[in-house]
């Protein structure tokens, strides 16, 4: 046993004191700044108190009726959405899947392609919604047969097809892998309109040498920008084009508020490293982005397998509080209050291999990327919703994983640029690094406040933000007084004071918005109110919202509060479904509407006949002018 190699615990020749032994042998809690520690404890005590207050108030609010004349939500023999549907099964039959409602068939005879839709009884197709496009082929004008005259709430006087639709597409030429794409849209007379869909016809090559002067590819002339149209567009593209589109969507999403919290988190990872070179910073950033990409890829996998609003589960208070505790713990370690260490036996082995230490840093950055992906995942925009809808419709788990992974790589592109250039804009190592490390600790403490904003009242969130900014100002004010990094600490103190004043005034002057919504958390109540509006011949604006939804708050404070928006929708019934506490009834209703991804924010327009204009559905925030333009399109 004498020749067995052992790893020394200390490199120093001096005798270790008791504190050093504590630090090496087990995880330690080393308090270095008692005033700041006490201030932070007070901050989180206030946080817990406000959470309890909000929960108590929410319980009180949920016991109040929606309106004075509102009917009971549930009778004594009906306690679920399924029961309600069962009771009304004779009045509201189940709707057919789109492929059964409109069965498609085709045959190619030389330079002509005959297409046919067999339309189920009680369903119809719009003539004006037929659009044609081609890849590696060309065709002449398609002459559609006359349809039946129909007065539509949305399109006005139009033509529809019932029972059967047939048309002939004259081909100019078709190359190898030539494809004709047919876009169509139909509805059920009982009150459901399907989103626009695309069928593809694989062609037998003809006249492949007669392509002079003709385009080998065309596209639909008026693809709209909503989620269903994006989904339809993706369905008609090759794998390469789809992946390219997902990457471009990711780059666009990187410029949205959903991704902004990732920048300070990544910066805190970089600042915490010693001797940071450009290469090391890039590799750490790449590890961070990979963690984020794995989170989004997992969401894509779930979307393909489940096709449901699974992200809402991530927004439960238990999950959000758990994430907040993790970020608060990370912030505490950056303050130097304690060190998060492995057991001493593990530390000794890792110290013997320098590369293992580097890998540990990369693993930490990877883990932070995974957490950041969870934070950003519930943010919804129209492109992301369309992408998730497409993934869910394919049902291909591997494809869902790959496409969302590519999208998140696009989202992480600016983060990689920041990492690659950090070695240039960071000055030489010195005492300033400790100050910057403390600054990013405060920024990490802001992440829990941002998470709590998803289920707390805005006034309390503003107050907590003001308290945190004031704590930051006090901390760096003491550093300035002690003449430590005077310029940096003085600048941070000034900015923190301004931020504290801003949030403090906002909290003091906060007034709850008075919007003309009839608000409910009940899916059954929404169905009842939609039926009432249909009977009264009144159009409906339905907003799906949640406390954890950032875009929903923007809608309420910016768009719905706008006087022009309210004037445009003055004749509409305003309904709001709150899915903060997402349950099985919400899930059933969301699935029946074909909503994929986080259900909020979603804005839906229903006609006086109770038909939802699904191709005009709004996913993601729109400012007032754009929102008014979208609504006016439904009124034409």
C-alpha positions, 0 to 999 in steps of 0.5 A: 500500500506504500507505493499506491499513488494518492492525490494531495488535497492541497498544493500549498505547503502551509498547513490548511486551516479548518475553513479550507478543509471544509471547502474541500471535503464537502459542499460549503456555505461561505457567507462573505457579505452579510448585509447583502445576504440579509437584503436578498433574504428579505427580497425573497421573503417578500416574494413568497408573501406576495405569491401567497397573496396572489394565490389567495386572491386568485381563489377568491376571484375564481369563486366569483361568477363571470356575469350577474346573469351568467348561467351555472357552468355545470349542472348536477349531472354534468361535470366535464367537457366530455359530459357536455359534448355527450349531452349535445351529441345529437345537436353537434355531430363529430366533424370528419377528418379533412381527408374524409370530408374531401376525399382526393383522387387524380389520374394523369393522361398524357399532358392532362391531369384530371383531379377529383374531390368527393365531398361528404354530405354536409361539407363544401369547398370554396371555389375561390380558394383553389390555387395551383402551383408546380415544381419541375413542371409547367401548366396552362390556366386551369378552368374551374367548373361553375359552383353553387351560389353561396352567401358567405359571412366572410367572403360575401357572395361566392361559389362553393362545390358540394358532393363532387368537384372535378377539374383538368390541369393541362400540362406544358411539360413535366420533368423528373420528380415533377409535382403539381400542388393543389391548395384548397379550403372547405367547411362543414355546414355545422360550423367548422372551417378547415385550414387551407390544405395542399395536395401533391400530384407526382407527375409522369415526365412529358415533353421534358425537352420543351422547356424553353421560355417556361418556368419549371417551378411556380408558386401560389400567388397569394400565400397568407402569413398565418400559421396554417398557410405556413404549415401548408407551404411547408407540406409542399416543400422538400426536406432541404427547403423545409430545414432551410426555412426552419433555420431562417425562422430561428434567426428571426425568432432570435430577434424577439423578446422571447430570446432576450433573457438568454443573452445575459445568461450566456454572458454570465457563463462567459464572465465566470471563466478565467483566461477566456480566449476567443476559441474558448468563448466560442466553444462555451457559447456553442455548448450553451446553444446546443443545450438550447437546441436539445430542449427545442428538439425535444419539444419538436419530438413531443409535438410530432408524437402528441400533437398537443399543447404540451408546453403549457405543462412547463408553465405550472407554478411548481415548474416555474418555482423550481427553475427560479430556485435553480437560477437563484442558487446560481446567482448566490454562487456568483456572489461568493456566498457559497461554492457549488462543488462535487464531493472531494473524491471527485474533485481530486480525480478531476484535478488530475486531468485538466481536460476534465475540468474544461469539459465540466465548464462545457457541461455547465454551459450545456445545462444552462442552455437547456434551462434557457430553452425551457424559459423561452419555449412557451413564447409563441409567434405565428411562424413558430406556431406554424412550424409546430403545426406542420411538425404535428401534422407530419407525425414523424418523430425524427423529423420533428426532432431534426427540424426544431433542432435546426430552428434553435440553431438559427435562434442561437446564431447571434449567441454564437457571434457574441461568444466568438467576439467576447475575447475582443471586447472584454478588457484584460483581467483585473479587479473589474471582473469581480464587479462584473461577476456580481452584476451578472449575479443580479441579472440572474436574480432577475430571471426568477422575477421574470418567471414569476411574472407568468403567474403573478399580478403585474403590480407585484412583479414591478415591485420586485423588479424595483427592489432588486434594482435598488439592492443592486444600486446599494451593493455597487454604491458601497463599492463606489464608496470604498473606491473599488472600480470607481467608474464601473461601480459608479455607472452601475449604481446610477443605472440601477437607481434609474431602473429602480425609480422606473419600476417603482413608479410603474408599480405605484401608478399601476392600474388594472386594465378595464377591457370589455372582455367576458373572462372565464377559465371554463371551456364549457362556458366558452362554448355556451357563450359562442352558442349565445352569440351565434343565436344572437347573430353577433360576431365574436372576438375570442382571445386565449390568454394565460398569466405566463404568456408574455405576448398576451400581456402585450396584447392587453396593454398595447393592442386591446387597450387601443381606442381604435381597436376597441372602436373597430370591434365595438359590435363584437362580443369579446370573450377571453379564455384563461388557460393559466391553469391548463386542464383536460377541458382546455386540452380537449377544446384546444385540440378541437380547434387544431391549435398546436404549440402553446395555446396562448396568445391566440386570437380567433374571429367567429362570424355571426353564423358561429363559424371560426375564420381559421385562416385568419387566426392570429398567433403571436402579438400584433401591434394595433395597426396590424391587428386592425388590418387583420380584423378588417380583412375578415370584414371584407 
